Amino acid sequence: MIKNYKIVQKFEEELIKKEKVNIIKNFQIMDAMYKEARALGVIPLKDPLDGWGIDAKIALVVNCVQKTS
């Protein structure tokens, strides 16, 4: 259990700032994920519009929540 989350949050933010973006590695990861999804039969979708109503309701709720600082 984290007792002082602000220290951990500050550490994570500094770690993210120091880490350099590796575009090639990111594309390789994306490509591998796409190939895995194809192998599992998840992509292409049989019915791309299936479930869009639920997604719309979730988006409506999320967008209606006031942002807190």
ZAMARGU-4260 file (C-alpha; in steps of 0.2 Angstrom, whole numbers, plus 5000, padded with zeros to 4 digits):
<rodrens>
0) 5000/5000/5000 | 5007/5017/4995 | 5006/5029/5010 | 5013/5045/5001 | 5006/5044/4984
5) 5013/5062/4980 | 5031/5056/4981 | 5027/5041/4969 | 5017/5052/4957 | 5032/5065/4957
10) 5044/5050/4954 | 5033/5044/4939 | 5032/5061/4931 | 5051/5064/4932 | 5054/5046/4925
15) 5042/5050/4910 | 5051/5067/4907 | 5068/5058/4906 | 5062/5044/4895 | 5065/5048/4877
20) 5052/5043/4864 | 5057/5029/4852 | 5046/5030/4837 | 5053/5014/4829 | 5050/5004/4845
25) 5033/5011/4847 | 5028/5006/4829 | 5035/4989/4831 | 5025/4986/4847 | 5009/4992/4837
30) 5013/4981/4823 | 5015/4966/4834 | 4999/4970/4843 | 4990/4971/4826 | 4997/4954/4821
35) 4992/4946/4837 | 4974/4953/4835 | 4973/4946/4818 | 4979/4929/4823 | 4966/4929/4837
40) 4953/4933/4825 | 4948/4950/4833 | 4952/4960/4818 | 4943/4963/4806 | 4927/4965/4816
45) 4912/4955/4809 | 4901/4969/4813 | 4910/4986/4815 | 4895/4995/4822 | 4891/4982/4835
50) 4890/4990/4852 | 4891/5008/4846 | 4876/5012/4857 | 4885/5007/4873 | 4901/5017/4867
55) 4890/5032/4864 | 4882/5031/4881 | 4899/5029/4890 | 4906/5044/4880 | 4891/5054/4885
60) 4894/5050/4904 | 4912/5053/4903 | 4911/5070/4894 | 4897/5076/4906 | 4908/5073/4921
65) 4916/5090/4927 | 4935/5090/4927 | 4943/5092/4944 | 4960/5099/4947
</rodrens>
